[in-house]
Amino acid sequence: MTKRIYKDIRRVRWWNQKDNARKRNIEWTLTFDEWWHIWETSGHWENRGRKQGQYCMSRLGDSGPYAVGNVFIQLHGQNVSDAWIGQLRGPQSEEHRTKLRLAKQKSPN
């Protein structure tokens, strides 16, 4: 793959992440170069994604803009877990608990 094609691929990823933030009404101030520097220095560019064991760009405290000083790279699973911190969870009905129990029994893990 040529250097130009690789850079074009990165730019598409940057644009997609920026657009996803816009759709979620989250401010985005990262330039492409800033965004790329964060990914490049993390050493996890090749492992980025939404699956278990992959990495994503996260915001401190899951709040504020995507901006230099407010973002870092972490495992996607940890990011999902962190998003639940401080969230109120209502009581679960017996029916809901039963569905969760059955789903867990069917899970290979």
Order of alpha helices (4+ residues) and beta strands (2+ residues): alpha-alpha-beta-beta-alpha-alpha
